[in-house]
Amino acid sequence: MRAKNKPPSAGGNESECYAVVLQSTLSTLNNRTGFRRITPGIEVLRSSFSLPRHRHFRAYATVVLAGSLEESGYVGRLRATAGDVMIHPALDCHANSFVSAGVKLIRLEWSDTDGEGGLYRLNDVDELARVAENDVVDAALLLKQILSRRSPPPPGRKEDWPDLLAITLAQNASMEIGDWAEVNGLARETVSRGFAAAYDVAPTVFQAELRARTAWLRITRGSDGLCRIAAETGFADQSHMTRWISRITGSPPGAWRRNPTLFEHG
């Protein structure tokens, strides 16, 4: 069990002080932006419930052992049943529109190298469950090994027009939503209302969040200048990007550039 954080004494070293500052800063971010954390391991949720849109800093994997759950987020609307795996990348945002009573899950911390998530299928979850009972780190390594073998995607991904728009925006966050609506024979007002009903967020906000997340990934994982990142991710200018990154992370791009691994210390 982790020891509780306490202020460093006068004789504390720099690393102790730095750790306390990081923890305090991340706690502030969590409070400001409503981030949720997972507890790795096997869990049974006794009652059915739903959760509004929320964010996770850390990437994680959810393996369904029994029951079902439905999510809507950056990778679309997904329905996962026993044997399905949902990969949530870093800085993910989604809503749990329905979680069935008695659903049994494995939650694992995930090494996110590409910033992408998705829905996958396991032919046999028993071995993974046995490993997870003893060691969640070994279970995550085993899951990564299993997913490296290509398998047909599960059928739980919805493909109505709001989902096609979500996928299109994920592929090209700079696309004009009005143009997409016209090409697909829909009024812009219909697109706005229908997408919000399906994803609990307006398509323009969904689009801006995707841009901001892409920019954040480049800021924390690369060295390109902030002006260049803003231009290449579809923002009007750097200040526009700064507002949106601050909105979804609680801190501006400059702070993330100075300390790109801040969230890993929470």
Buried (B, 14 or more C-beta within 10 A) or exposed (E): EEEEEEEBEEEEEEEBEEBBEBEEBBEEBBEEBEBEEBEBEBBEBEEEEEBEBBBBBBBBBBBBBBBBBBBBBBBBBBBBBBBBBBBBBBBBBBBBBBBBEEBBBBBBBBEBEEBEBBBBBBEEBEEBBEBBEEEBEEBBBBBBEBBEEEEEEBEBBBEEBBBBBBBBBBEEBEBEBEEBBEEEEBEBEEBBEBBBEBBBBBBEBBBBBBBBBBBBBBBBEEEEEBEEBBBEBBBEEBEBBBEBBBBBBBBBBEBBBEBBEBBEEB
